Amino acid sequence: MVGKEKALPGQLPLEREVEVAGSQVLQTPVDTMLEAQLQTQQRSSQNGQEVVTLSPVISPCGPFPDKPVVFFQTSLWSSGFRMKLEAVTPFLGKYRPFVGRCCQTCTPKSWESLFHRSIMDLGFCSVILVKEENTSREWALRDLPPALGAVPRFRGWLVRRLCCFLWSLEQHIPPCQDAPQKIMESTGVQNVISGRAPGGAGEGQVPSLVKKDVQRILGHIQAPPRPFLLRLFSWAMLRFLNCLFLNVQLHKGQMKMVHKAAQAGSPLVLLSTHKSLLDGILLPFVLLSQGLGVLRVAWDPRACSPILRALLKKLGGLFLPSEANLSLDSSEGVLARAVVQAALEQLLLSGQPLLIFLEEPPGTQGSRLSALGQTWLGLVVQAVQVGIVPDAMLVPVAVTYDRVPDAPRDTYHALPPLGLWTGALAVLRSLRGWGCSHRVCIRVHLAQPFSLQEYTINARSCWGSRQTLEQLLQPIVLGQCTLVPDTEKEQEWTPVTGPLLALKEEDQLLVRMLSRHVLNACVASSAVMSTAIMATLLLFKHRKGVLLSQLLGEFSWLTEETLLRGFDVGFSGQLRCLVQHTLSLLRAHVALMRVHQGDLLVVPRPGPGLMHLARLSAGLLPAFLSEAVGACAVRGLLAGRVPPEGPCELQGIELLSQKELYRQILLLLHLLPQDLLLLQPCQSSYCYCQEVLDRLIQCGLLVAEEVGRAAGDQAPAWGLASFSLPPCVTAAWAPPLPPSAFGDQWLPQTPGSRPACDTGRQHLSAKLLWKPSGDFTDSDSDDFEEAEGRYFRLSQQSRCPDFFLFLCRLLSPPLKAFAQAATFLHEGQLPDTESGYVEQLFQFLQATAQEEGFFECADLNLAISAIWTFRDLGVLRQTPSPAGPVLHLSSTFASRDNQEKLEQFIRQFICS
């Protein structure tokens, strides 16, 4: 055992070292974050002449309360002149972007009405930080300090001990009766009872028996919330969250937008991601603490035991009865769907906020979008369309964690329903096993609300024609043609349940598109946590290990790159403290070893732990998705020209035409699943191709060339490629284009035909979406035929090759899994049931991972995604059977040559 070394001023003490098998592995400190907090406290001199304060310069969103932040400024107040002097350390990305604005194409009125620039400066608050100042609800302004007139009602040491209890007693809980009689008297239920609807009493059922069935179904759906239980729940949650988490951060500006939308009179419908089972009780607590009343949560009945369902219903939970999923001609299904629709209509009329999860619960294999969530959203859409409520305000919500507290360890099998006692034991284990150093941070994101009525009117005009993946890609994979059809991909993996089947086909399409649009908004507004940045660096940039001194710089660089791309980060603190805290959270998957230079070597542990790092790195992928798609497309173009092991100088010589780049990007977009890309339905693939190309130019990876230009002529500046970048950030993304750059000169449109920022269907045969920045002419001759003369090269700057490989590797897990699935086609045993073939492929991925070391590809969800993609591509055919869907190899891909063509098509995008 080696003792501690003395820490430098302003740093944390070094960790203890344990010698294991000749190498020295470090144990991370237990109270890392607590020591980090102590370092940011204010320092006052003894004579009171000067005060030196470390304060954050992260604006416009403001600082985190009582937590250190990444970037600091030193402020000096001189007692003689009362003058404030600020010395700010320059740092690109020190200003946090305000995320969560709604779509300007689909909801332009909501984009303008519910936002004001002043809300960007309101900063963050921690909803679990309750002090004696929070025990008075009589403040006019709750955020005012006591010195400005806000006097707390209660004071004293006893109040400081009981402030959480007093706070829970003062929470305003409005009456929220479920009005069973109104539900019974609703038009839909009365039609069923009277026999005017299929399955009613007129078809052989006694009306009194039907009424009893209505009451029984209503009891399965909901129960009147109990105010006493809600207050007790608030107090228990406050204590539990303070024990388990460092903080639960919420942006006050985002909360102000939600309050403004609630005051408009329309009911609030919160549409959320689902990273943890804790989300369902965390979000109601947050909204209740912020004065929005009791949040009604649409729970998944499969995830809860009957006893837990009964408790959750008394806390405001909603459950879809199993009869609602029966066939359309079933009398029980007709009655259950009518009762569910009536209950939801009464809930919306009462103005109670509703929470719907758009993602499947954690640990669920298959589609990312939740069938249950789409069902509830379809009921809301139907209530608005028939005029029960004039409108509903939709609020995209996301909750991000440093580390998900209830992440399933066994992700290969479905989780059993959570019981009341099982959940209580899990809480006790969490409180016992998580020390101070294990506590994590939570960020709750509330994006800008938008009108459902406005979205319904504007969104339909943005949808174009669609074709299946087999029609789009199979001829190109087999070499039968080279032209990519000018249409969108039709790919739907989420099963359609009974209540959604009862809607019209165009309304079903509206619900599916709206779900993807809102989920895209949720992901775009989610903050990137420190564990996602660390996992990405260790898995895709330093797989063989990296020195801690270098890792500090890489962590700062990737944080800056994330902020410059318009994504917020969900952490704060001094850089060294942040890295130590993050490594302590990943200690089960990372090894720290002392090297002879006195530095530390950080190495990801080989084995299945790499799959955990891959799941964490998925939180960073949306920020770099466009560049990653573009880099893999460039890799596909260079695959047939330059050998992969060839020098980077050869790759930089090759000219890449704009037409070829568009084609490769489109092919990759069609190949990758929609659940991974989450593209906005109002944005066409061709517009996204242009966005990808612009990003590659802006980050400096592509340099524009023009064939035939004289040697002495100066090449034009394309987009932002001409912007000079700091030498320390060679691959940094340039600042965004000014708003005027997205005007009418970018999008071909007739006067009044499209909104100013429309990103709807634009064809390559139309005007180009961008011009050289030096071209100030309004000529209409700049069409696609002239675009064939535009060429690009890979940049030869010093850090561009490393950045290019980093971007390519971000998409390597799904692409390598797809390539291995193509290799497995001639080894798998077909025909077989879908579940059986998934198990075969998963075992093959695990065996390959043991040989090659790419454990991030040995994921059950990737195996399912590969099989479903091959089914859409026409590689596998599916036939129904009593045991479930049966898969067999199609006649087209029964030959080994076509199987190899498919594998080569996929591997062209993979960079080792």
MOHUPE-V945418 format. One line per field, one symbol per residue. ss: DSSP state (H for helix, E for strand, C for the rest). phi: phi as a letter, one per 30 degrees, with the letter a starting at -180 (. if undefined). psi: psi as a letter, one per 30 degrees, with the letter a starting at -180 (. if undefined). A space follows every 50 residues. Layout:
ss=???
phi=???
psi=???
This chain:
ss=CECCCCCCCCCCCCCEEEEECCEEEEECCCCHHHHHHHHCCCEECCCCCE EEEEEECCCCCCCCCCCCCCCEEEEEEECCCCCEEEEECCCCCCCCCCCC CCCCCCCHHHHHHCCCHHHHHCCEEECCCCCHHHHCCCCCCCCCCHHHCC CCCCCCHHHHHHHHHHHHHCCCCCCCCCCHHHHHCCHHHHHHHHCCCCCC HHHCCCHHHHHHHHHHHHHHHCCCCCHHHHHHHHHHHHHHHHHHEEEEEE EHHHHHHHHHHHHCCCEEEEEECCCCCCHHHHHHHHHHHCCCCCCEEEEC HHHECHHHHHHHHHCCEEECCHHHHCCCCCHHHHHHHHHHHHHHHHHHHC CCCEEEECECCCCCCCCCECHHHHHHHHHHHHHHHCCCCCCEEEEEEEEE ECCCCCCCCCCCCCCCCECHHHHHHHHHHHHHHCCHHHCEEEEEEECCCE EHHHHHHHHHHHCCCEEEHHHHHHHHHCCCCCCCCCCEEECCCCCCCHHH HCCCHHHHHHHHHHHHHHHHHHHHHCCECHHHHHHHHHHHCCCCCEEHHH HHHHHHHHHHHHHHCCCCECCCCCHHHHHHHHHHHCCCCEEEEECCCCCE EEEECCCCHHHHHHHHHHHHHHHHHHHHHHHHHHHHHHHCCCCCCCCHHH HHHCCEEHHHHHHHHHHHHHHCCHHHHCCCCCCCHHHHHHHHHHHHHHCC CEEEEECCCCCCCCCCCECCCCCCCCCCCCCCCCCCCCHHHHCCCCCCCC CCCCCCCCCCCCCCCCCCCCCECCCCCCCCCCCHHHHCCEEEEECCCCCH HHHHHHHHHHCHHHHHHHHHHHHHHHCCCCCEEHHHHHHHHHHHHHHHHH HHCCHHHCCHHHHHHHHHHHHHHCCEEEECCCCCCEEEECCCCCCHHHHH HHHHHHHCCCCC
phi=.cddcdddeibdddddcbdbhicccccdddcddddddddcddccdddidb bcbcbdcdccdidddhbdbdcbbccccdddchcccbccddadidcdddcj ddddddbddddcdcbbddddcdicbcdcccbdddcbccddbddddedcjd cddcbjdddddcdddddddcddcddbddhdddddcdddddddddjdceid ddcjcdeddddddddddddddabddceddddddddddddddddcbdabdb ddddddddddddddjddcbccbdbdaddedcddddddddcicidddcddd ddcbdeddddddddcjdbbdddddcdddcddddddddddddddddddddd iddbcbcdcdddjdcjddddddddddddddddddddidbdabccbdbbbc bebddcdddcccbdddedcddddddddddddddcdddcdccbbcccdddb dddddddddddcdcdbbdddddceddddidacddedacccbbcddcceed ddddddddddddddddddddddddcddddddddddddddcbbdcjadddd ddddddddddddddcicdccbakdeddddddddddcddbbccbdcddjcc ccbdddkddddddddddddceedcddddddddddddddddcbdedddddd dddddcdddddedddddddddddddddhddddcddddddddddddddddi dccdbbdjdddddcdddchcddddcdddbdcdddedddeddcdddccdad eidbddcdcddbcddddddabeddccdcdcddcddddddcbbbddcddcd edddddddddcdedddddddddddddcdcbdadddddddddddddddddd dcicddddcddddddddddddddidccbbdaedjdccbddddcddddddd ddddddddcccd
psi=kklklkllkgllklllkkjjhfljkkkkleheeeeeeffglkkklefgfk kkkjllgjlffllkkgklleklkkkkjkfefhkjkkjkkkkkgfkkkjlg klkfeeieeeeeegkkffffgfalljfgjkaffggkggkejffklffgfj jkeklleeeffgeeeeeeffkjjlkikfieeeeegleeeeeeefgflkga ffhgkkeeeeeeeeeeeeefellkkjeeeeeeeeeeeeeeeeefleljkk kfeeeeeeeeeefffkkkjkjlliflffeffeeeeeeefgggakkkkjlj fffkleeeeeeeefgglkkkkfffgllfgkeeeeeeeeeeeeeeeeeeef gkkkkkkflllkfkkbkekkeeeeeeeeeeeeeeefgekelkjkjkkkkk kekkehkkejgflkklkkleeeeeeeeeeeeefjaeffkllkkkkjlkll keeeeeefeeffkalklleeeeeeeeefgflfkkkillkjjjfkkkleee fflleeeeeeeeeeeeeeeeeeeffkkkleeeeeeeeeefeheglkkeee eeeeeeeeeeeeefggklkhlllkeeeeeeeeeefgffgkkkkklffflk kjkkkkafffeeeeeeffffeefgeeeeeeeeeeeeefefekkegllfee efekkjleeeeeeeeeeeeeeklffeehkkffkleeeeeeeeeeeeeegg ekkkljkfkleflkkljjbgffkkkkffiegkklllkleffgaffekkll kgellehkhajklffallfllkffjglgkggiafefffgklllkkglefe eeeeeeeefegeeeeeeeeeeeefeffljkllleeeeeeeeeeeeeeeee efgifffikeeeeeeeeeeeeefgekkkklleflkkklklfegfkeeeee eeeeeefffkk.
